[in-house]
Amino acid sequence: MHLSKLLGEKRMTQTRLAQLAGVRPSTVNVFYHETIKRLDVDMLDAICRVLQCQPGDLLEYVEDDSGTLG
């Protein structure tokens, strides 16, 4: 998750992003601290719209080292 980097580049706070995207501040916080468990496509769309970025700018796939699915 690269939200902290993007917010820094745009000099935007988590609170301001939440206001502009119309999502709860706690939602932005779990993105920011990389503790999100499930991704809502509408939420991702709102954040990308505000930050004028693509989902790939926010997300990076990292393979699970455990070798198990789920």
Secondary structure, DSSP 8 states (H G I E B T S, - for coil): --HHHHHHHHT--HHHHHHHHT--HHHHHHHHTT---S--HHHHHHHHHHHT--HHHH------TT----
